[in-house]
Amino acid sequence: MAFIYYITQVQLDFGAVKLLPQECERTGMKRPLVVTDAGVRAAGVLGKALAALGEVPHAVFDETPSNPTEAAVRLATAMYHRERCDGLIAVGGGSSIDLAKGVAIAATHEGPLKTYATIEGGSPKITEKVAPVIAVPTTAGTGSEVARGAIVIVDDGRKLGFHSWHLVPKTAICDPELTLGLPPLLTAATGMDAIAHCMETFMASAVNPPADGIALDGLERGFLNIERATLQGSDREARWNMMSASMQGAMAFQKGLGCVHSLSHSLGGANPRLHHGTLNAVFLPAVVKFNASAESMVKDRRLQRMAHAVGIGSCDSKGTEVAEAIRALNARLGLPAGLSAMGVTRDMFERIITGALADHTHKTNPRIATADDYREMLETSM
């Protein structure tokens, strides 16, 4: 049976951040905790959001790590209670939004965070008691602002997913103005994250035609605009389209993701310094080729439809042309050519494979990977 659900309120335009007081009132927030990171503050982007909040009382937690951790969730939750907050405003990239979702759970539910992780059977334990979240993305990549999930490294070192429709932000305020100052490499890495989301969710075999259409349109926007956004950071049209592509990739998440994410979640847990979007970009060519023979890929001509969206017209049944188009784009963007350039060594493979097999995205790949399959994907991606 197809399950189709869309999803939350989105405000998408230049200057949309000025709607924050209105959205606080609409969602009933009288004293939000603003969750962000030191980089967003230093770049002056947090200042724009706080200026938009105006007279709305608030507290600020700015210690979000690049990969959110359960320890950081605890710190922010303590501030949430200490400041008597009644909701969260996440201002930042996927890390800040995911951390805010972690706080939304921890501030209103008992027990350690891993209790609510998807692979621990925790999703049904996340109830409507979660604190409300307003998401203000400052990168165009994760799409967490319209997604039901969050990724957090829990105390035992695992990078786990938390999923519930109760975690979807009440409002996504997507203001491309906030991305104009992103440095080129971060623009490229987060943009490839968005493209990976569009491609991987489109390849997933779940039946959801609206999600397929949204993902394909997002893929086309991403491929057409990521280089302009990276090389000409003040290009407003490119920034708007990348913000949309990011949001669209996450709107299609409900189909599921796959091996790109099971690998990048596992490796990101093993080495939190590695950027999630960059890992997705590096893994994507190998996974496209691995997925090419999946029954749903062949039946629905998914390779050919992706080829059309990325502007290469046609491709063979092995996905070679699509994979090479991604590698060429990575190179033009200045991203690493492979895992070895990121410091990954083969002695890490077994740990990565173990984590990938246990990841919540493993089972939604259109072709279920074995340990040997993951090993070959890792080797191909070196």
Sequence and secondary structure as in RCSB ss.txt:
>XXXX:A:sequence
MAFIYYITQVQLDFGAVKLLPQECERTGMKRPLVVTDAGVRAAGVLGKALAALGEVPHAVFDETPSNPTEAAVRL
ATAMYHRERCDGLIAVGGGSSIDLAKGVAIAATHEGPLKTYATIEGGSPKITEKVAPVIAVPTTAGTGSEVARGA
IVIVDDGRKLGFHSWHLVPKTAICDPELTLGLPPLLTAATGMDAIAHCMETFMASAVNPPADGIALDGLERGFLN
IERATLQGSDREARWNMMSASMQGAMAFQKGLGCVHSLSHSLGGANPRLHHGTLNAVFLPAVVKFNASAESMVKD
RRLQRMAHAVGIGSCDSKGTEVAEAIRALNARLGLPAGLSAMGVTRDMFERIITGALADHTHKTNPRIATADDYR
EMLETSM
>XXXX:A:secstr
        EEEESTTGGGGHHHHHHHHT SSEEEE  HHHHHTTHHHHHHHHHTT   EEE    SS BHHHHHH
HHHHHHHTT  EEEEEESHHHHHHHHHHHHHTTS S GGGG GGGT GGG  TTS  EEEEESSSS  GGG SEE
EEE TTS EEEEE GGGS SEEEE GGGGTT  HHHHHHHHHHHHHHHHHHHHS S  HHHHHHHHHHHHHHHHH
HHHHHHSTT HHHHHHHHHHHHHHHHTGGG   HHHHHHHHHHHH TTS HHHHHHHHHHHHHHHHTT HHHHHT
THHHHHHHHTT     TT HHHHHHHHHHHHHHT  SSGGGGT  GGGHHHHHHHHHHSTTGGGSSS   HHHHH
HHHHHT 
